[in-house]
């Protein structure tokens, strides 16, 4: 349906998980503001549409459309489902809230954080989250590539750890680094699992809301939970996604090396499936993309993306 005409079911929750970075505190302030006005998601959609006029920005975790326009916006004549409409609200409400929130003077009594909405430490530092305002644009130069020094390899700059340690050691990340989400809106990141026998297989790491951080990879038709060394790829700033099909590496593209299986190099890929964008792996000889979902491995020959260097 057109996003101007979307009607959310009664009781449809706000669930604006990543509208304000990783700050639960800022999300709570916003929720209080909305509840005081008895607004629901329908009213917020009207507010956002009124503010942004005819175009809304696509959510980062939706990737790029397979369309001739390759547009980064959703326009008034585009068709969207109810779930995607709710995510459009989530992806576009920050700019609206940046303008509206001065109505609550007490909210603005805190000094601005230099990293603003991109601040990575608010997820674990509640004292910082409360002491500083994070509904602002970054004003400080940040470099989140602090895990390694020296030249970056063909695999990219990665955080290497044991999967069992990720619950307490997962590195800080910014809002713009969330380019995948799981079914409950949990952040998902690219990674490569170093497996027994010497294989390294690209997959995903999910930061579950109520469960341990979990690492997944696919092999022999099944989804496996990895226990062991994992290479997490957060920094994709010098990379981009390229559309492809049937295992082709488009001319002029240099894929980011994600791993090795026997004698073939593996690369990171992404597939849009069942209402969300899911990372997986591919290679020059496979002829398809492979992702994991709900315990199984799934294969796609057409309309997927491969991660390449700029």
Order of alpha helices (4+ residues) and beta strands (2+ residues): alpha-alpha-beta-beta-alpha-beta-alpha-beta-beta-alpha-beta-beta-beta-beta-beta-beta-beta-beta-beta-beta-beta-beta-beta
